[in-house]
Amino acid sequence: MKRRFLSYFIVIIILLSLVACDSLNIFGGDSDKNKTDNQAQNDASNDDADIESNIGSAAEISGSKVQVDRIIELIQADDPELLMEWVHPNAIEKYGRDQIVERNNKVHSGIGLESIELSDFSALGDTEKEGTVSYQGNAVYKTVYGDIEKQVTYNFIFHPNANRWQLDWTPSVILPGLHAQGLVQVQPIRATRGNIYDREGNPLAIKGYINRIGIVPDTLKESNIPIIEELYGLSEGFIQSQLELEWVKDNTFVPLKTMTVLSEEQKTGAADLGVIIEPVETRSYPLGEAAAHLIGYVGCVTAEDLEKEEYAGMTGQDYIGKTGIEAIYDKELRGEHGFRVVVTGDYEQILLEKEVVHGQDLYLTIDSTLQQTIYEAAKDKDACFSALDPRNGDILALVSTPSYDPHDFVLGISYEKYQELLDNPLNPLYGKFNQAMIPGSAEKIVTAIAGLNAGTLTLDTTYDIQGKGWTYDESWGLYQVIRYQTINGIMDLDNAIVTSDNIYFARVALDMGFAAFNEQMSNLLFGEPIAKDYPFGISQTTNEGSVDNTILLADAGYGQGELLVNPIHLSSIYGAVANDGIWYRPRILLTTEPELITQNITNHNNILYLDNSLRSVVTETYPNLNLSNVKIAGKTGTAEVGEDYELGRMKENSWLVSYDQNQRNMVLCTIDFNSHYYGVGFGTLTTKLMYETIYADGPYSPPESVDPNQTSTID
């Protein structure tokens, strides 16, 4: 009996010893022993084992730092599974795994947590002997939105049965400031896209609304279909084709067309016909087709766009500039979205904030009225137009015809409509004024300035020219410079300009030689951008480098060969002649300071001579341009741009660069493409139409521009 009692006594002593050594993990607090909350993990790391070896008996509760450091390491490692092993049972009972582990992971994923950095932790006060201690330090939560930096305090409780310090966990461990009822929200603050205005502050691109026209099949009377198609400019059978699309149901809204402006009949007739008109918020372009190539349009960001660094942080709901000014100045116009990372609940705490940067408004040098006037007069032509104020370089109009409605692209153009634009031989999608092109004889004024400045040409230089063709030397073989009009005898500069003699200007270029010609053309900014705030095509003398071939040199002298020039570049040189030799660099933004290129593009006597010759071109060669209310001076050019095999002749574009000698405030450049269909002089008819339209109410004068720094945004 005594032996059995002794045996029981020994077993009880052993069990008590095990409890004192915390081997049974009764409270689920030790990561080195049995696991809690249905976890299945390996034994704790060697670090935890080392910590255990330093823990004293339950009575020795001082020296919390080693265990607190371990807990802080687990918080920093963002390992809530292991951290839970060090959480005090009271906190586990209060918050549970849902908060400590799952909510932690959800919040950190939502803010794009990259890392946690905890530093400089130290105990607050001397309370360890009372079984509680607080440690305060610095926390940096690095997220995809930025760094959340806070001073944090963690509270610890000594658990006598577990014989170690444990974390008195609260939701603020997940994120500083978070509480049980609070939600972590990332609140986007969307940037407002900047508006685009003309020189007077009239809108060219703003936030607006367009009308989406549509129907619902089960309310549509079949007899109304042809009436709707006629009223809203839809092709016959279009509505039926839309109704047959796979996704269409009886109660589905079926969009038919977007329209910026509705007539009274279109508005009032909608309800009776079963037509629904929805206002849709969008980017609005008040000039529509008239400025489509210049202003461009915006569109949704594509998957390909999002791969580019410049669009980092954007989503598929964002709009970016796709063409024109909208694309060129997209970064400035769209600004930068902001956001707030906040904790909501009874009180709101902002953890992180990035201020929104709204897009800049742009003010262009464009005159909307002139832009619209030119477009309306020529919208059916295959042409392009530019207007420039020679007194300061302001670009007043840039028009390309035919055009397209930019609103079609903002909300997504149909495949059929897009294909129709692509198939149009007049290239309505292409902004023709942007490119550098063969100018033909319109360039001869440039050759004259180059020769005069080089000193190889004077106002008295003459050449004895015989016949229609001319060859420089035997190295040309059968190649000849051909002139349009054969005038045998002595030819001077004025007569060569008036009659547009190719041979004369070929010889002027050849007399300069390679070095002088290349130098003078460089002085006239060939080979470099003519504008600093718009990417016009760069004018050139050859396809590769400098001219080093006599045939190319001769051809360049009269605007053929490989010589290309942008219409705005050429207009600015004509502008210097109109402006007494003062040459300004073209600009499209009012915020771009006017830049004087030179006070004298050539000397004063040369300017007077050229100005008179340009007037003589009109009075002696194109009398149809002698209008009663405008004194036009200018030069035509017939650019040969390839062969038309159907007609068996060269393709031609007709240029005419001109200005009013009475006003001298606008250089107008008109280019008719494929003018060989219509015969010689076709370009002059277009220029005449332009002046008659622009001067219909009197001489043109560019309107005063607003100060872009003293204006307010139009919503």
C-alpha positions in Angstrom: 0.0 0.0 0.0 2.8 2.4 0.9 4.7 1.5 -2.2 1.6 2.2 -4.4 1.0 5.5 -2.6 4.7 6.4 -3.2 4.3 5.7 -6.9 1.3 7.9 -7.2 3.1 10.7 -5.4 6.0 10.5 -7.8 3.8 10.7 -10.8 2.0 13.8 -9.4 5.4 15.5 -8.7 6.5 14.8 -12.3 3.3 16.3 -13.7 3.6 19.4 -11.6 7.1 19.8 -12.8 6.1 19.6 -16.4 3.4 22.3 -15.9 6.0 24.5 -14.3 8.3 24.1 -17.3 5.4 25.0 -19.6 5.7 21.8 -21.6 2.0 21.1 -22.0 1.1 24.4 -23.8 -2.2 24.5 -21.9 -2.8 28.1 -23.0 -1.8 27.8 -26.6 0.9 30.4 -26.3 4.1 28.7 -27.3 5.3 28.3 -30.9 7.7 25.5 -29.9 5.1 23.1 -28.6 1.5 22.0 -29.5 -0.4 24.4 -31.8 -3.6 26.4 -31.3 -6.6 27.2 -33.4 -6.3 24.0 -35.5 -2.9 25.0 -36.9 -0.5 22.4 -38.1 3.0 23.8 -38.1 6.6 22.6 -37.6 8.4 23.2 -34.3 9.5 26.8 -33.7 12.7 28.2 -35.1 16.0 28.0 -33.4 15.4 31.7 -32.5 12.4 30.8 -30.4 14.4 27.9 -28.7 17.1 30.3 -27.8 14.6 32.7 -26.3 13.1 29.9 -24.2 16.5 29.1 -22.8 16.7 32.6 -21.4 13.2 32.6 -19.7 13.3 32.3 -16.0 10.6 30.9 -13.6 7.2 32.4 -13.4 8.3 34.7 -10.6 11.1 36.2 -12.7 9.0 38.5 -14.9 11.6 41.2 -15.5 13.7 41.3 -18.6 10.9 41.5 -21.2 13.1 42.9 -24.1 14.3 39.6 -25.6 10.8 38.2 -26.0 9.3 41.6 -27.0 12.0 41.9 -29.7 10.9 38.5 -31.1 7.3 39.6 -31.2 8.3 42.8 -33.0 10.3 40.7 -35.5 7.1 38.7 -36.3 5.0 41.9 -36.7 7.7 43.3 -39.0 7.8 40.0 -41.0 4.1 40.3 -41.5 3.6 36.7 -40.3 0.3 36.6 -38.5 0.3 32.8 -38.2 3.4 32.8 -36.1 2.5 36.0 -34.4 -0.7 34.4 -33.1 1.3 32.0 -31.1 2.6 35.0 -29.1 -0.8 36.7 -28.7 -2.3 36.8 -25.2 -5.3 34.5 -24.7 -7.5 37.4 -23.8 -6.8 39.1 -27.2 -7.4 35.8 -29.0 -10.8 35.4 -27.2 -11.7 39.0 -28.0 -10.7 39.2 -31.7 -10.1 35.6 -32.9 -8.3 34.3 -35.9 -10.6 36.2 -38.2 -9.1 39.5 -37.1 -5.5 38.5 -36.2 -4.8 36.5 -39.3 -7.4 36.9 -42.0 -8.2 40.6 -41.5 -4.4 41.3 -41.4 -3.9 39.6 -44.7 -6.9 41.3 -46.3 -5.9 44.8 -45.2 -2.3 44.4 -46.2 -3.2 43.0 -49.6 -5.7 45.9 -50.1 -3.1 48.6 -49.5 -0.4 46.8 -51.5 1.9 46.3 -48.5 5.5 45.7 -49.5 7.2 45.7 -46.2 7.0 46.8 -42.5 10.0 48.5 -40.9 9.9 48.8 -37.1 12.7 50.6 -35.3 13.8 52.3 -32.1 11.5 50.5 -29.7 11.9 51.0 -26.0 9.9 50.4 -22.8 7.6 53.1 -21.4 8.1 53.3 -17.7 9.1 50.5 -15.3 6.0 48.3 -15.0 7.4 44.9 -15.7 7.1 43.7 -12.1 3.4 44.5 -12.3 3.1 42.0 -15.3 2.5 44.6 -18.0 4.7 46.7 -20.2 4.4 49.0 -23.2 7.0 49.5 -25.9 7.0 52.5 -28.2 8.8 53.0 -31.5 8.6 54.0 -35.1 6.7 52.1 -37.8 7.0 52.5 -41.6 4.5 50.6 -43.7 5.8 50.6 -47.2 2.9 50.3 -49.7 2.3 50.7 -53.4 0.7 54.1 -52.5 3.6 55.3 -50.5 5.0 55.1 -47.0 2.8 55.2 -43.9 5.0 56.5 -41.1 3.7 56.5 -37.5 4.8 56.3 -34.0 3.2 53.2 -32.5 2.8 51.6 -29.1 2.5 47.9 -28.4 1.3 46.5 -25.1 2.5 43.2 -23.6 1.2 41.1 -20.7 3.3 38.5 -18.8 1.5 35.1 -18.8 2.6 33.2 -15.7 1.5 29.8 -16.9 3.2 30.3 -20.3 6.0 31.9 -18.3 6.6 34.5 -21.0 5.5 37.9 -22.3 2.7 37.9 -24.8 1.3 40.6 -27.1 -2.0 42.3 -26.1 -3.0 42.4 -29.7 -5.4 45.1 -31.1 -6.3 45.9 -34.7 -3.7 48.7 -34.6 -1.1 46.0 -35.0 -2.4 45.5 -38.5 -2.2 49.1 -39.4 -1.5 52.1 -37.1 -4.8 53.7 -36.1 -7.0 50.8 -37.1 -9.7 49.8 -34.6 -12.2 46.9 -34.3 -15.1 48.6 -36.2 -12.9 50.6 -38.6 -12.4 49.9 -42.3 -9.3 50.7 -44.3 -10.2 52.4 -47.5 -8.1 53.7 -50.4 -10.1 56.6 -51.6 -9.1 57.7 -55.1 -9.2 61.4 -55.9 -9.4 61.7 -59.7 -7.6 64.4 -61.5 -9.7 66.6 -63.8 -8.4 66.8 -67.3 -7.4 70.3 -68.4 -9.4 72.2 -71.0 -8.1 73.5 -74.3 -9.0 77.0 -75.4 -8.3 79.2 -78.4 -6.7 82.6 -78.3 -9.8 84.3 -77.0 -10.7 81.7 -74.4 -13.3 79.9 -76.5 -13.3 76.2 -75.7 -11.8 73.7 -78.1 -11.8 70.7 -75.7 -13.8 70.5 -72.5 -15.8 68.2 -70.3 -19.3 68.1 -71.8 -22.2 65.9 -72.9 -23.2 64.4 -76.1 -26.4 62.8 -77.1 -26.6 59.0 -77.5 -29.5 58.1 -79.7 -31.0 54.6 -79.2 -34.1 52.4 -79.1 -35.6 49.6 -77.0 -36.9 46.8 -79.3 -40.1 46.0 -77.5 -41.3 49.6 -77.6 -40.3 50.2 -81.3 -42.9 50.2 -84.0 -41.6 48.7 -87.2 -43.3 51.4 -89.3 -41.2 54.0 -87.5 -37.9 52.5 -88.5 -37.5 54.3 -91.9 -38.6 57.6 -90.3 -36.0 57.3 -87.6 -33.3 56.5 -90.1 -34.1 59.5 -92.2 -34.5 61.9 -89.2 -31.2 60.9 -87.6 -29.1 60.5 -90.7 -28.8 56.7 -90.5 -28.4 54.5 -93.6 -31.3 52.4 -94.8 -31.4 49.1 -93.0 -29.0 50.2 -90.3 -31.5 49.8 -87.4 -32.5 46.3 -88.5 -28.8 45.3 -88.6 -28.4 46.6 -85.0 -31.5 44.7 -83.8 -30.1 41.5 -85.2 -26.9 41.6 -83.1 -26.6 38.6 -80.7 -26.6 40.6 -77.5 -29.8 42.5 -78.2 -32.8 41.5 -76.1 -36.4 42.9 -76.2 -35.8 45.2 -73.3 -32.2 46.1 -74.2 -31.2 49.7 -75.0 -29.7 49.6 -78.4 -27.5 52.6 -79.2 -27.7 53.9 -82.8 -25.6 57.0 -83.0 -24.0 59.8 -80.9 -24.7 63.4 -81.9 -23.2 66.6 -80.5 -26.1 68.8 -81.6 -29.7 67.9 -82.2 -32.2 69.9 -84.2 -35.6 70.8 -82.7 -37.3 68.2 -84.9 -34.9 65.5 -83.7 -35.5 66.5 -80.1 -39.3 66.8 -80.2 -39.9 63.8 -82.5 -37.9 61.3 -80.4 -40.6 60.3 -77.9 -43.4 59.7 -80.5 -41.0 57.5 -82.6 -39.8 55.5 -79.6 -36.3 57.0 -79.7 -34.4 57.5 -76.4 -31.9 60.3 -76.1 -29.3 59.8 -73.4 -26.9 62.5 -72.3 -23.5 61.0 -72.0 -20.6 62.7 -70.1 -17.6 62.8 -72.4 -14.8 65.0 -73.8 -16.5 67.6 -75.9 -15.0 69.3 -79.0 -17.0 72.4 -79.9 -15.4 72.8 -83.3 -15.9 69.1 -84.1 -14.6 68.2 -87.6 -13.2 71.7 -88.1 -10.4 71.1 -85.6 -10.2 67.3 -85.4 -6.7 66.9 -86.8 -5.3 69.8 -84.7 -7.0 69.1 -81.3 -7.3 65.3 -81.7 -9.3 63.2 -79.2 -9.0 61.1 -76.1 -9.8 57.5 -75.7 -9.7 54.8 -73.0 -6.4 53.4 -71.8 -5.7 50.1 -73.5 -3.9 47.1 -72.1 -0.9 48.0 -74.3 -0.9 51.6 -72.9 -0.9 50.3 -69.3 2.4 48.4 -70.0 4.1 51.8 -70.7 5.9 53.5 -67.8 4.2 56.9 -68.6 0.8 55.4 -67.8 1.8 53.7 -64.5 -1.0 53.8 -61.9 -3.7 54.3 -64.5 -6.7 52.0 -65.0 -8.8 51.0 -67.9 -11.3 53.6 -66.8 -8.9 56.5 -67.5 -8.8 58.5 -70.7 -5.6 59.6 -72.4 -4.9 61.7 -75.5 -4.8 59.6 -78.7 -4.0 62.2 -81.4 -3.4 65.9 -81.9 -2.9 68.3 -79.0 -4.7 65.9 -76.7 -1.8 63.4 -77.3 1.1 65.8 -77.6 0.3 67.5 -74.3 -1.4 64.5 -72.6 0.8 64.5 -69.6 0.1 68.2 -68.9 -3.6 67.9 -69.6 -4.4 64.8 -67.5 -2.6 65.7 -64.4 -2.1 63.1 -61.7 -4.7 61.3 -59.7 -4.5 61.6 -55.9 -5.7 59.3 -53.1 -6.2 58.9 -49.4 -5.6 55.8 -47.3 -8.0 56.3 -44.4 -9.4 54.4 -41.4 -13.2 54.9 -41.2 -15.5 54.3 -38.3 -16.6 56.6 -35.4 -13.8 58.8 -36.4 -11.8 59.0 -39.6 -8.0 59.0 -39.6 -6.0 59.7 -42.7 -3.0 57.4 -42.8 -1.6 58.5 -46.2 -2.5 61.1 -48.7 -1.3 62.1 -52.1 -2.7 65.4 -53.3 -4.4 65.4 -56.7 -2.8 67.4 -59.4 -5.5 68.5 -61.8 -4.6 68.9 -65.5 -3.4 72.1 -66.9 -5.5 74.2 -69.2 -3.9 75.0 -72.5 -4.5 78.2 -74.5 -3.7 78.0 -78.2 -2.9 80.8 -80.6 -5.7 79.5 -82.8 -8.5 81.7 -83.9 -11.6 79.4 -83.7 -13.6 81.6 -86.0 -11.0 81.5 -88.7 -10.5 77.8 -88.2 -14.2 77.2 -88.7 -14.5 79.5 -91.6 -11.7 77.8 -93.6 -13.1 74.4 -92.8 -16.6 75.1 -93.8 -15.5 76.6 -97.1 -13.3 73.7 -98.0 -14.6 70.7 -96.1 -15.2 68.6 -99.2 -11.7 69.2 -100.7 -8.6 67.1 -100.5 -6.6 69.9 -99.1 -4.9 71.4 -96.1 -4.6 75.0 -94.9 -2.5 77.0 -92.5 -2.7 80.6 -91.4 0.1 82.4 -89.5 0.5 85.9 -88.0 4.0 87.0 -89.3 4.2 89.7 -86.6 4.7 87.3 -83.8 4.6 83.7 -85.2 1.1 82.9 -83.9 -0.5 80.0 -85.7 -4.0 81.1 -86.4 -5.4 78.0 -88.1 -4.5 74.5 -89.1 -7.1 72.7 -91.2 -7.1 69.4 -93.0 -10.0 68.3 -95.2 -12.0 66.2 -95.4 -12.2 65.5 -91.7 -14.0 63.3 -89.1 -16.0 63.7 -85.9 -13.7 63.3 -82.9 -16.6 62.4 -80.7 -17.0 59.1 -82.6 -13.7 58.0 -81.2 -14.1 59.1 -77.6 -16.9 56.6 -76.9 -15.7 54.0 -79.3 -16.3 54.1 -83.1 -18.0 51.2 -84.8 -16.0 48.9 -87.0 -18.1 49.8 -90.0 -17.7 53.6 -89.6 -13.9 53.3 -88.9 -13.5 51.1 -92.0 -15.4 53.7 -94.1 -13.0 56.4 -93.0 -10.0 54.1 -93.8 -11.3 53.3 -97.2 -11.9 57.0 -98.1 -9.3 57.8 -100.8 -9.2 61.5 -99.5 -7.7 60.3 -96.2 -10.0 62.0 -93.7 -8.1 60.6 -90.7 -4.8 62.1 -91.7 -3.7 65.5 -90.6 -2.1 66.7 -93.8 -0.7 70.0 -92.4 1.7 68.1 -90.1 4.0 66.7 -92.8 6.9 68.0 -94.7 6.2 67.8 -98.4 7.6 68.6 -101.8 6.6 72.3 -102.3 7.3 72.8 -106.0 7.8 76.4 -107.1 6.5 77.9 -103.8 10.0 77.2 -102.5 11.7 79.5 -105.0 11.4 82.4 -102.7 13.6 80.4 -100.3 16.2 79.8 -102.9 16.2 83.5 -103.8 16.8 84.4 -100.1 19.6 81.8 -99.8 21.3 83.0 -103.0 21.1 86.7 -102.0 22.5 86.0 -98.5 25.3 83.9 -100.0 26.3 86.7 -102.3 26.1 84.5 -105.4 22.8 86.1 -106.5 22.1 89.8 -106.7 19.0 91.7 -107.7 20.7 92.3 -111.0 21.7 88.7 -111.8 20.5 87.5 -115.2 20.8 84.3 -117.1 20.5 83.8 -120.9 18.0 80.8 -121.0 17.0 79.2 -124.3 14.6 76.3 -124.8 12.4 74.3 -122.5 15.1 72.1 -121.0 18.6 72.6 -119.7 21.5 70.4 -118.7 24.3 71.4 -116.4 27.1 69.3 -117.9 27.8 65.9 -119.4 27.6 64.2 -116.0 23.9 64.6 -116.1 23.5 62.4 -119.2 20.0 62.8 -120.5 18.7 64.5 -117.4 17.3 68.0 -117.9 15.7 70.7 -115.8 12.4 71.4 -117.5 10.5 74.6 -117.2 6.7 75.0 -117.7 6.8 78.1 -119.8 9.4 78.6 -122.5 10.7 82.2 -122.6 13.9 82.5 -124.6 16.4 85.3 -123.8 17.7 87.1 -120.8 15.9 86.3 -117.5 16.2 88.3 -114.4 15.1 87.5 -110.8 11.8 89.3 -110.9 10.8 87.7 -114.2 11.9 84.3 -112.9 9.7 84.6 -109.9 6.7 85.9 -111.9 7.0 83.2 -114.6 8.2 80.6 -112.1 11.3 79.6 -114.2 12.8 76.3 -113.0 16.0 76.7 -115.0 16.8 80.1 -113.5 16.4 78.8 -109.9 18.3 75.6 -110.7 21.2 77.8 -111.8 21.0 80.0 -108.7 21.4 76.9 -106.6 24.2 75.5 -108.6 26.1 78.9 -108.6 25.9 78.8 -104.8 27.6 75.4 -104.7 27.2 72.6 -102.2 28.8 74.3 -99.2 27.0 77.7 -99.5 23.7 76.2 -100.4 23.8 73.8 -97.4 24.9 76.6 -95.1 22.2 79.0 -96.2 19.4 76.4 -96.0 20.6 75.6 -92.5 20.4 79.3 -91.6 16.8 79.1 -92.8 16.3 76.2 -90.3 16.1 73.3 -92.7 17.0 70.2 -90.9 15.6 71.2 -87.5 12.2 71.7 -85.9 10.6 75.0 -87.0 8.3 75.1 -83.9 9.3 74.3 -80.3 5.8 73.5 -79.1 4.4 71.4 -81.9 6.0 68.5 -83.8 5.7 69.6 -87.4 7.5 67.6 -90.0 11.1 68.7 -90.3 12.1 70.4 -93.6 15.0 68.9 -95.5 17.1 69.4 -98.6 17.9 65.7 -99.1 16.9 62.4 -97.6 20.3 61.9 -96.2 22.4 64.8 -94.9 23.6 67.6 -97.0 23.3 68.1 -100.8 26.4 66.7 -102.5 24.9 65.9 -106.0 24.5 68.5 -108.7 21.2 67.1 -109.9 19.8 67.2 -106.4 21.2 70.6 -105.9 19.5 71.9 -109.1 16.2 70.2 -108.3 16.2 71.6 -104.7 16.6 75.1 -106.2 13.1 75.0 -107.7 11.4 72.9 -104.9 11.7 69.4 -106.3 14.1 66.4 -105.9 14.4 65.4 -102.3 13.6 68.8 -100.8 10.7 68.8 -98.4 9.2 71.6 -96.4 6.4 71.9 -93.9 3.7 74.4 -94.8 4.1 76.3 -91.5 7.9 76.5 -92.0 7.4 77.9 -95.5 4.7 80.3 -94.4 7.0 81.7 -91.7 9.6 82.5 -94.3 7.0 84.3 -96.5 5.9 86.0 -93.3 9.4 87.4 -92.8 9.1 89.0 -96.3 5.7 90.4 -95.4 7.0 91.6 -92.1 9.9 93.7 -93.4 12.5 90.9 -92.9 11.6 90.2 -89.3 11.3 86.4 -88.8 9.5 84.9 -85.9 9.4 81.2 -84.9 5.9 79.8 -85.2 4.1 78.9 -82.0 0.9 77.1 -81.1 0.7 77.8 -77.3 0.1 81.3 -75.9 2.3 80.3 -73.0 5.3 79.9 -75.5 7.1 83.2 -75.6 7.3 84.7 -79.1 10.8 84.0 -80.4 12.5 86.3 -82.8 14.7 84.2 -85.1 16.3 87.2 -86.9 15.6 90.9 -87.4 16.7 90.5 -91.1 16.0 87.3 -92.9 17.8 89.2 -95.8 18.6 92.9 -96.2 15.9 95.6 -96.6 16.4 96.1 -100.3 16.1 92.4 -101.0 12.8 92.3 -98.9 11.3 95.2 -100.9 12.3 93.5 -104.2 10.8 90.1 -103.2 7.7 91.7 -101.8 7.0 93.5 -105.1 7.8 90.4 -107.1 5.3 88.3 -105.1 2.6 91.0 -105.9 3.5 90.8 -109.6 2.9 87.0 -109.5 -0.7 87.8 -108.8 -1.2 90.8 -111.0 0.6 89.4 -114.1 0.0 85.7 -113.8 -3.2 85.1 -111.8 -5.6 88.0 -112.4 -8.4 86.0 -110.9 -6.8 86.8 -107.5 -7.1 90.5 -108.0 -9.9 91.1 -105.5 -11.3 94.5 -104.7 -10.8 94.3 -100.9 -7.5 92.5 -100.6 -4.1 93.1 -102.2 -2.8 89.5 -102.5 0.9 88.8 -102.9 2.2 85.3 -103.1 3.7 82.4 -105.0 2.2 79.2 -106.4 3.9 75.8 -106.6 3.1 72.7 -108.6 4.7 69.8 -106.7 5.3 66.7 -108.7 4.8 63.8 -106.3 4.9 60.6 -108.4 3.2 59.2 -111.4 -0.5 58.7 -112.0 -0.4 55.6 -114.2 -4.1 55.7 -115.0 -3.9 59.2 -116.4 -0.4 58.7 -117.8 1.0 61.8 -116.2 2.7 63.1 -113.0 0.7 63.4 -109.8 0.6 67.0 -108.7 -0.2 69.0 -105.5 -0.9 72.7 -105.9 0.5 75.2 -103.3 -0.1 78.8 -102.9 1.5 80.8 -100.1 0.1 84.4 -99.9 -0.6 87.4 -97.7 -2.5 90.7 -98.0 -0.1 93.6 -98.6 -2.6 96.0 -97.1 -2.9 94.1 -93.7 0.3 91.9 -93.5 -1.2 90.1 -90.5 -1.8 86.7 -91.9 0.1 84.4 -94.2 -2.3 81.9 -95.8 -1.0 78.6 -97.2 -3.3 76.4 -99.3 -2.4 73.0 -100.6 -4.7 71.1 -103.0 -3.7 67.5 -103.3 -4.0 65.5 -106.6 -4.7 68.8 -108.4 -3.6 67.2 -111.7 -7.1 66.0 -112.0 -8.4 69.5 -112.4 -5.8 71.3 -114.4 -3.3 74.2 -114.1 -4.3 77.0 -111.7 -6.7 74.9 -109.7 -4.9 76.0 -106.5 -5.6 79.7 -107.2 -9.3 79.0 -107.1 -9.1 77.6 -103.6 -7.1 80.6 -102.4 -9.6 82.9 -104.0 -12.4 81.1 -102.2 -10.5 81.4 -98.9 -10.0 85.2 -99.2 -13.6 85.8 -100.3 -14.8 83.8 -97.4 -12.5 85.2 -94.7 -12.9 88.8 -96.0 -16.6 88.5 -96.4 -17.3 91.1 -93.6 -14.1 93.1 -94.2 -10.4 92.7 -93.9 -9.2 90.0 -91.5 -7.5 90.9 -88.2 -6.4 88.3 -85.6 -8.4 88.8 -82.4 -6.6 89.9 -79.3 -5.4 87.0 -77.2 -6.3 86.5 -73.6 -3.6 86.3 -70.9 -3.4 82.5 -70.1 -2.2 83.4 -66.6 -5.2 85.6 -65.9 -8.0 83.2 -66.9 -10.4 80.9 -65.1 -11.4 77.4 -66.0 -14.8 76.7 -67.7 -16.5 73.6 -66.3 
